[in-house]
Amino acid sequence: MTVAGDRSDLLKNASTVSTIIDAAMEVVKGRRLSGLFLLGAAALSSRIPGVGTAASLLLRAYRRLR
């Protein structure tokens, strides 16, 4: 594997892990639906890079605009 491939895998894993942490924090705050949404996005992020990050940003933007 190349160095660029290793970096790509590392970033993909970091994005997935950070989305899982965001999901756990949502559940701890009592926002179960948001937590499930982010957990699903984290699972999808393992296949499609960036989905978890996008979901987290969209959720935060939604809360800010509401």
N, CA, C and O atoms as a GROMACS GRO file, in nm:
protein
  264
    1MET      N    1   0.084  -0.118   0.000
    1MET     CA    2   0.000   0.000   0.000
    1MET      C    3   0.089   0.124   0.000
    1MET      O    4   0.199   0.122   0.055
    2THR      N    5   0.041   0.229  -0.061
    2THR     CA    6   0.119   0.352  -0.070
    2THR      C    7   0.097   0.439   0.053
    2THR      O    8   0.007   0.416   0.133
    3VAL      N    9   0.182   0.538   0.065
    3VAL     CA   10   0.170   0.631   0.176
    3VAL      C   11   0.038   0.707   0.166
    3VAL      O   12  -0.029   0.729   0.267
    4ALA      N   13   0.000   0.747   0.044
    4ALA     CA   14  -0.127   0.818   0.026
    4ALA      C   15  -0.244   0.729   0.064
    4ALA      O   16  -0.342   0.776   0.123
    5GLY      N   17  -0.236   0.601   0.032
    5GLY     CA   18  -0.342   0.507   0.070
    5GLY      C   19  -0.351   0.491   0.220
    5GLY      O   20  -0.461   0.481   0.275
    6ASP      N   21  -0.236   0.487   0.288
    6ASP     CA   22  -0.234   0.476   0.434
    6ASP      C   23  -0.297   0.600   0.497
    6ASP      O   24  -0.374   0.589   0.593
    7ARG      N   25  -0.266   0.716   0.445
    7ARG     CA   26  -0.323   0.840   0.498
    7ARG      C   27  -0.474   0.844   0.477
    7ARG      O   28  -0.549   0.887   0.564
    8SER      N   29  -0.517   0.798   0.360
    8SER     CA   30  -0.659   0.796   0.330
    8SER      C   31  -0.735   0.705   0.426
    8SER      O   32  -0.841   0.741   0.476
    9ASP      N   33  -0.679   0.588   0.453
    9ASP     CA   34  -0.742   0.495   0.548
    9ASP      C   35  -0.745   0.553   0.688
    9ASP      O   36  -0.844   0.538   0.760
   10LEU      N   37  -0.638   0.620   0.727
   10LEU     CA   38  -0.631   0.681   0.860
   10LEU      C   39  -0.736   0.791   0.875
   10LEU      O   40  -0.803   0.798   0.978
   11LEU      N   41  -0.751   0.875   0.773
   11LEU     CA   42  -0.850   0.982   0.779
   11LEU      C   43  -0.991   0.926   0.778
   11LEU      O   44  -1.079   0.977   0.848
   12LYS      N   45  -1.014   0.821   0.700
   12LYS     CA   46  -1.146   0.759   0.696
   12LYS      C   47  -1.182   0.701   0.832
   12LYS      O   48  -1.294   0.718   0.880
   13ASN      N   49  -1.087   0.634   0.895
   13ASN     CA   50  -1.111   0.577   1.027
   13ASN      C   51  -1.131   0.685   1.132
   13ASN      O   52  -1.216   0.671   1.220
   14ALA      N   53  -1.056   0.793   1.123
   14ALA     CA   54  -1.070   0.903   1.219
   14ALA      C   55  -1.208   0.968   1.206
   14ALA      O   56  -1.269   1.003   1.306
   15SER      N   57  -1.255   0.984   1.084
   15SER     CA   58  -1.387   1.041   1.062
   15SER      C   59  -1.496   0.951   1.120
   15SER      O   60  -1.589   1.000   1.183
   16THR      N   61  -1.484   0.822   1.099
   16THR     CA   62  -1.582   0.728   1.151
   16THR      C   63  -1.582   0.728   1.303
   16THR      O   64  -1.688   0.731   1.365
   17VAL      N   65  -1.464   0.727   1.363
   17VAL     CA   66  -1.454   0.726   1.509
   17VAL      C   67  -1.509   0.855   1.568
   17VAL      O   68  -1.578   0.852   1.669
   18SER      N   69  -1.479   0.969   1.506
   18SER     CA   70  -1.529   1.096   1.560
   18SER      C   71  -1.681   1.104   1.548
   18SER      O   72  -1.747   1.163   1.635
   19THR      N   73  -1.738   1.045   1.445
   19THR     CA   74  -1.884   1.043   1.431
   19THR      C   75  -1.947   0.953   1.536
   19THR      O   76  -2.054   0.984   1.589
   20ILE      N   77  -1.882   0.842   1.568
   20ILE     CA   78  -1.931   0.754   1.674
   20ILE      C   79  -1.927   0.826   1.808
   20ILE      O   80  -2.019   0.812   1.889
   21ILE      N   81  -1.821   0.901   1.832
   21ILE     CA   82  -1.810   0.978   1.957
   21ILE      C   83  -1.921   1.084   1.962
   21ILE      O   84  -1.982   1.104   2.066
   22ASP      N   85  -1.946   1.152   1.850
   22ASP     CA   86  -2.056   1.250   1.844
   22ASP      C   87  -2.190   1.183   1.874
   22ASP      O   88  -2.273   1.239   1.945
   23ALA      N   89  -2.210   1.063   1.820
   23ALA     CA   90  -2.334   0.989   1.844
   23ALA      C   91  -2.349   0.955   1.991
   23ALA      O   92  -2.457   0.969   2.048
   24ALA      N   93  -2.241   0.911   2.054
   24ALA     CA   94  -2.246   0.878   2.197
   24ALA      C   95  -2.277   1.002   2.280
   24ALA      O   96  -2.353   0.994   2.377
   25MET      N   97  -2.219   1.114   2.244
   25MET     CA   98  -2.245   1.238   2.318
   25MET      C   99  -2.391   1.281   2.304
   25MET      O  100  -2.450   1.333   2.399
   26GLU      N  101  -2.448   1.261   2.188
   26GLU     CA  102  -2.589   1.293   2.168
   26GLU      C  103  -2.678   1.207   2.257
   26GLU      O  104  -2.774   1.256   2.317
   27VAL      N  105  -2.647   1.080   2.265
   27VAL     CA  106  -2.725   0.989   2.350
   27VAL      C  107  -2.712   1.029   2.496
   27VAL      O  108  -2.811   1.028   2.570
   28VAL      N  109  -2.591   1.063   2.539
   28VAL     CA  110  -2.569   1.105   2.677
   28VAL      C  111  -2.650   1.231   2.709
   28VAL      O  112  -2.700   1.247   2.820
   29LYS      N  113  -2.664   1.320   2.610
   29LYS     CA  114  -2.740   1.443   2.630
   29LYS      C  115  -2.891   1.420   2.623
   29LYS      O  116  -2.970   1.513   2.642
   30GLY      N  117  -2.931   1.296   2.595
   30GLY     CA  118  -3.073   1.265   2.588
   30GLY      C  119  -3.134   1.278   2.450
   30GLY      O  120  -3.256   1.270   2.436
   31ARG      N  121  -3.053   1.298   2.350
   31ARG     CA  122  -3.101   1.312   2.212
   31ARG      C  123  -3.080   1.180   2.139
   31ARG      O  124  -2.989   1.166   2.058
   32ARG      N  125  -3.167   1.084   2.168
   32ARG     CA  126  -3.149   0.949   2.113
   32ARG      C  127  -3.163   0.944   1.961
   32ARG      O  128  -3.088   0.874   1.894
   33LEU      N  129  -3.259   1.018   1.907
   33LEU     CA  130  -3.280   1.017   1.763
   33LEU      C  131  -3.159   1.072   1.688
   33LEU      O  132  -3.117   1.017   1.587
   34SER      N  133  -3.103   1.180   1.740
   34SER     CA  134  -2.982   1.237   1.678
   34SER      C  135  -2.865   1.139   1.690
   34SER      O  136  -2.785   1.126   1.598
   35GLY      N  137  -2.857   1.072   1.804
   35GLY     CA  138  -2.752   0.973   1.824
   35GLY      C  139  -2.763   0.858   1.725
   35GLY      O  140  -2.663   0.812   1.670
   36LEU      N  141  -2.886   0.811   1.704
   36LEU     CA  142  -2.906   0.703   1.607
   36LEU      C  143  -2.874   0.750   1.465
   36LEU      O  144  -2.816   0.675   1.386
   37PHE      N  145  -2.912   0.873   1.434
   37PHE     CA  146  -2.881   0.930   1.303
   37PHE      C  147  -2.730   0.933   1.279
   37PHE      O  148  -2.682   0.894   1.173
   38LEU      N  149  -2.657   0.979   1.380
   38LEU     CA  150  -2.511   0.987   1.366
   38LEU      C  151  -2.447   0.848   1.365
   38LEU      O  152  -2.347   0.826   1.296
   39LEU      N  153  -2.503   0.756   1.440
   39LEU     CA  154  -2.450   0.620   1.439
   39LEU      C  155  -2.468   0.556   1.302
   39LEU      O  156  -2.379   0.487   1.252
   40GLY      N  157  -2.584   0.578   1.241
   40GLY     CA  158  -2.607   0.530   1.105
   40GLY      C  159  -2.512   0.595   1.006
   40GLY      O  160  -2.462   0.530   0.914
   41ALA      N  161  -2.489   0.724   1.023
   41ALA     CA  162  -2.396   0.795   0.936
   41ALA      C  163  -2.254   0.742   0.953
   41ALA      O  164  -2.179   0.735   0.856
   42ALA      N  165  -2.217   0.705   1.075
   42ALA     CA  166  -2.084   0.649   1.099
   42ALA      C  167  -2.070   0.514   1.029
   42ALA      O  168  -1.966   0.485   0.970
   43ALA      N  169  -2.175   0.433   1.035
   43ALA     CA  170  -2.171   0.304   0.965
   43ALA      C  171  -2.159   0.324   0.815
   43ALA      O  172  -2.083   0.253   0.748
   44LEU      N  173  -2.232   0.419   0.763
   44LEU     CA  174  -2.225   0.448   0.620
   44LEU      C  175  -2.090   0.511   0.583
   44LEU      O  176  -2.041   0.492   0.472
   45SER      N  177  -2.034   0.584   0.676
   45SER     CA  178  -1.905   0.649   0.653
   45SER      C  179  -1.792   0.549   0.634
   45SER      O  180  -1.691   0.580   0.571
   46SER      N  181  -1.809   0.429   0.687
   46SER     CA  182  -1.705   0.328   0.666
   46SER      C  183  -1.700   0.284   0.520
   46SER      O  184  -1.598   0.233   0.474
   47ARG      N  185  -1.810   0.303   0.448
   47ARG     CA  186  -1.816   0.271   0.305
   47ARG      C  187  -1.795   0.393   0.216
   47ARG      O  188  -1.728   0.386   0.113
   48ILE      N  189  -1.853   0.505   0.258
   48ILE     CA  190  -1.846   0.629   0.180
   48ILE      C  191  -1.780   0.736   0.267
   48ILE      O  192  -1.844   0.790   0.356
   49PRO      N  193  -1.654   0.766   0.242
   49PRO     CA  194  -1.582   0.863   0.326
   49PRO      C  195  -1.650   0.999   0.327
   49PRO      O  196  -1.695   1.049   0.224
   50GLY      N  197  -1.656   1.059   0.445
   50GLY     CA  198  -1.709   1.193   0.458
   50GLY      C  199  -1.855   1.202   0.495
   50GLY      O  200  -1.903   1.310   0.530
   51VAL      N  201  -1.928   1.091   0.487
   51VAL     CA  202  -2.070   1.094   0.518
   51VAL      C  203  -2.094   1.128   0.665
   51VAL      O  204  -2.184   1.206   0.697
   52GLY      N  205  -2.014   1.072   0.753
   52GLY     CA  206  -2.029   1.099   0.896
   52GLY      C  207  -2.003   1.244   0.929
   52GLY      O  208  -2.075   1.305   1.008
   53THR      N  209  -1.900   1.299   0.871
   53THR     CA  210  -1.867   1.440   0.894
   53THR      C  211  -1.978   1.530   0.840
   53THR      O  212  -2.018   1.626   0.906
   54ALA      N  213  -2.027   1.499   0.721
   54ALA     CA  214  -2.134   1.578   0.662
   54ALA      C  215  -2.260   1.570   0.748
   54ALA      O  216  -2.327   1.672   0.768
   55ALA      N  217  -2.293   1.453   0.799
   55ALA     CA  218  -2.412   1.437   0.883
   55ALA      C  219  -2.398   1.518   1.012
   55ALA      O  220  -2.493   1.582   1.056
   56SER      N  221  -2.281   1.515   1.070
   56SER     CA  222  -2.257   1.590   1.193
   56SER      C  223  -2.271   1.741   1.167
   56SER      O  224  -2.331   1.812   1.247
   57LEU      N  225  -2.216   1.788   1.057
   57LEU     CA  226  -2.226   1.930   1.023
   57LEU      C  227  -2.371   1.970   0.994
   57LEU      O  228  -2.416   2.077   1.037
   58LEU      N  229  -2.443   1.885   0.923
   58LEU     CA  230  -2.583   1.914   0.894
   58LEU      C  231  -2.667   1.919   1.021
   58LEU      O  232  -2.754   2.005   1.034
   59LEU      N  233  -2.642   1.830   1.113
   59LEU     CA  234  -2.716   1.828   1.239
   59LEU      C  235  -2.689   1.955   1.319
   59LEU      O  236  -2.781   2.014   1.376
   60ARG      N  237  -2.564   1.996   1.323
   60ARG     CA  238  -2.530   2.120   1.395
   60ARG      C  239  -2.591   2.243   1.328
   60ARG      O  240  -2.639   2.333   1.397
   61ALA      N  241  -2.590   2.248   1.196
   61ALA     CA  242  -2.649   2.360   1.123
   61ALA      C  243  -2.800   2.362   1.146
   61ALA      O  244  -2.858   2.470   1.164
   62TYR      N  245  -2.864   2.247   1.145
   62TYR     CA  246  -3.008   2.238   1.169
   62TYR      C  247  -3.042   2.294   1.307
   62TYR      O  248  -3.138   2.370   1.321
   63ARG      N  249  -2.966   2.256   1.406
   63ARG     CA  250  -2.991   2.305   1.543
   63ARG      C  251  -2.972   2.456   1.553
   63ARG      O  252  -3.046   2.525   1.623
   64ARG      N  253  -2.872   2.507   1.484
   64ARG     CA  254  -2.842   2.649   1.490
   64ARG      C  255  -2.952   2.732   1.422
   64ARG      O  256  -2.986   2.840   1.468
   65LEU      N  257  -3.007   2.679   1.312
   65LEU     CA  258  -3.107   2.752   1.236
   65LEU      C  259  -3.248   2.736   1.291
   65LEU      O  260  -3.337   2.813   1.255
   66ARG      N  261  -3.270   2.641   1.375
   66ARG     CA  262  -3.403   2.611   1.427
   66ARG      C  263  -3.450   2.712   1.523
   66ARG      O  264  -3.561   2.700   1.576
   0.00000   0.00000   0.00000
